[in-house]
Amino acid sequence: MASGIEAWLQKRGVSVADVAEIVYTLQRPYNPDLTMEQCEESVRAVLVKREVQYVLYTGIALDELAERRLLPEPLQAIMENDESLYGVDETLALGITNVYGMIGLTSFGYLDKVKPGIIRQLNLKGERIHVFLDDLVAGLAAAASARIAHQDPKAARYDLPETD
């Protein structure tokens, strides 16, 4: 099913490589041996999760319906204006960030503020509506980045002291 969600993303102008570039930028300072291939693999590992796919399908569908002007008012106007207080787009994206814990949440907040790479392109107002997709891509990158952080073999490990 991951290839299906990759096709949906691609149709909206987002590739796994686009997301992996953001993951690489987030994790490279902490993992100097990190490769783009590992970042792409991490993005795909997150995309395999069914709950991630469902969140992406939902957000992309809402963006597409808004583009075709098929949403009821006032939701249509809210989507067309990408209202700053709407917040449902960020809330939906949290369903992706939480897959790998708190580090995903903090990374998402950073990405939502800075909007690097493809996230910035999606956020630009144009012919297409990406109210949800920019945040969902940020959530996907944050989760894939957190996955890499959790799997870093050089990360410090702390064991409980032995007790009598």
N, C-alpha and C positions, 0 to 999 in steps of 0.2 A: 504494500500500500504506500510505502514511502515514495516510490517513483511517481505515483499519482499526485501526491502533494507537491513534489518537485515540479511536475508539469503545471500545476495550478500557479505556483510561485513564478515559474518561468513565463507563463502567460501574462503575468502582471509586471514583468520586467526584473524579477529577482532570481539570481542564480545562487547555487550553493557556494560557489566561489566568492560571490559578493559578500555573503554572510561570513564566510571563513576569513576574509580579509579583516573584518571587524574583530572577530575572535582572536586572530593573530595579534592585532594591535593591543588588545586587552591583556593577553597572556604572555606575550614575548618578554616584557620586563621582568617577569617572575620565572620564566622558563626559557633561557637562552638557546636551548637545543630544539625548541619547538619548530615544526615545519608546517607549511601551508597544507600539506597532505593530511597531517594529523588534525588540523583545524577543520578541513572538509569532512574528514571521517567523524569528527565530533558533532558537526552540524547534522550529518546524516543519521547519527545515532540518536540525536534528539528527535529528528523527524520521524523515526520509526515508532515513537511512542504514540499510541492511539489518541490519548487526551490532547497531545500537541496538534495532531492532525485535525481533530475536531475543532479546536480553537481556531486554527488557521482557516479551515473551510468556512466557518461561521463568519469570521471577520472579512475574508475576501468576498464572500457572497454579499454581505451588507454593503461593502464598497461598490461592488458591481451593480447592485440594485439601485444605489444612490446615483450612480452614473447614468442609469437608464431612467431616472426620475420615477421609480416605482415604489418609493417609500411613502407612507402616509405623513401628512403634516402634523406636528411641526418637525418630525424627525428628518424629513427631506431637507428642510431649510437648515437644520442643525448640521447635517452632514455636508451640505454644499458650502457652508461657511466654516466648517471645521471649528466649531465653537470651542473656545479654550476651557470653558467650565464643564464641557460634556463629560469627560473623564471615563466613559464606558470603554473607550478604546484602550486606555491604560489598564483598566480593571480586567479586561479580557486577556491582555498580554501577560498579566500576572499569573494566569493559569499555565503559561509556558515557563516563566522565570522560576516558579516554585518547584519545578521538577528536580532541581539540583540544590535546593536550599537557599539560605540567606545570602550567600555570595552572589547568586543569580539576581536577587532583588536589588542589591546595592549596585551591581553592574548595570542593571536595567535603568535605574535612576540616573546614573552617569550618562548612559547612551541616549536616554530620552532628552537630557539637557543639551548634550554636545552635538548629537545627531551626525555622527561621522558617516562617510561613504554613502552607500545605497540608502541609508535611512534619511539622509539630507535630501537626496534626489526624490524620494517618495514623498517627503514632507512639502516639497515645493508645490504651490498651487498651479495647476495647469488644467488640461482637458480631462484628466483622469482624477478620480477621487480615491485617495489613499488614507482616509481618516483612521482606519484600523491597521492597514498593512504596515505603515511605518513603525507603529508601536509593536506589532506582532514580530516584525523582523528584529527589532531591538530585543524583544523577549527571547527570540530564538538564539540570537548571538550571545546574550547574557547566559542563557542556559548552557549552550555549547562551551562557553568560556568557563563556567563553573564546573562543568563535567571534567574539563582538562585539569583545572586546579585540584579537584578531588582525586584525580588519578596520578598526580605528579609524584613519581617515586622518590624525588628529592625533598618532598615536603616533610617538615618536622613531624615526628610521631611521639606522642606522649602516652606512656603506660601508667596505670595506677601503681602506686607503691605496694609492695607486698605487705600483707598484714599478718600478725601472729595468730 
